[in-house]
Amino acid sequence: MDNIELATLIRGIIKEELEPINDRLGILEIKHDMTHRKLENVEFSMRSMEHTFKKDIHKLQDAQETLIAVMEAKGILPKAEGQ
């Protein structure tokens, strides 16, 4: 067996040994991409919920201020000092 045949044989053996590793790496890349997309979806959902919560809190604060003003105007609630 000469050097070329030996090199070809070694390349073939290495290729056979690396194929399962390459297959597993491909699967890991796919799983990574799926996980990354899921994380992006969670981040979007969190930002959306945060926006909704801030909007709802602002509405509640407005309603609370309106209720206090009406109760103060009707004499049900004493007027707060400093206003």
C-alpha positions in Angstrom: 0.0 0.0 0.0 1.5 3.3 -1.0 1.1 6.7 0.7 -1.8 7.8 -1.6 -3.8 4.7 -0.8 -3.0 5.1 2.9 -4.1 8.8 2.9 -7.3 7.9 1.0 -8.0 5.1 3.5 -7.4 7.4 6.5 -9.7 10.1 5.0 -12.4 7.6 4.5 -12.2 6.4 8.1 -12.1 10.0 9.4 -15.1 10.9 7.3 -17.1 7.9 8.6 -16.2 8.9 12.2 -17.2 12.5 11.7 -20.6 11.9 10.0 -22.5 11.1 13.2 -20.9 14.2 14.8 -22.0 16.3 11.9 -25.5 14.9 12.0 -25.7 15.7 15.7 -24.4 19.2 15.1 -27.1 19.8 12.5 -29.8 18.7 14.9 -28.3 21.0 17.6 -28.3 23.9 15.2 -32.0 23.3 14.4 -32.8 23.0 18.1 -30.9 26.2 18.8 -32.8 28.1 16.1 -36.2 26.8 17.5 -35.2 27.8 21.0 -34.0 31.3 19.8 -37.4 31.8 18.0 -39.3 30.8 21.1 -37.2 33.2 23.2 -38.0 36.0 20.8 -41.7 35.2 21.1 -41.5 35.3 24.9 -39.7 38.6 24.8 -42.3 40.0 22.4 -45.1 38.7 24.7 -43.4 40.3 27.7 -43.1 43.7 26.0 -46.7 43.5 24.9 -47.9 42.6 28.4 -45.8 45.4 29.9 -47.4 47.9 27.5 -50.9 46.7 28.3 -50.2 46.8 32.1 -48.9 50.4 31.8 -51.9 51.4 29.8 -54.3 49.8 32.3 -52.5 51.3 35.3 -52.8 54.7 33.7 -56.5 54.2 33.2 -57.0 53.1 36.8 -55.1 56.2 38.0 -57.3 58.4 35.9 -60.4 56.7 37.2 -59.1 57.0 40.8 -58.4 60.7 40.4 -61.8 61.3 38.9 -63.5 59.4 41.7 -61.6 61.4 44.3 -62.5 64.7 42.6 -66.2 63.7 42.5 -66.2 62.6 46.1 -64.5 65.8 47.2 -66.9 67.9 45.2 -69.9 66.1 46.8 -68.4 66.5 50.3 -68.1 62.8 50.8 -64.4 63.0 51.0 -62.5 65.9 52.6 -60.4 67.9 50.2 -56.7 66.9 50.3 -54.4 69.5 51.5 -51.8 71.0 49.1 -54.1 71.0 46.1 
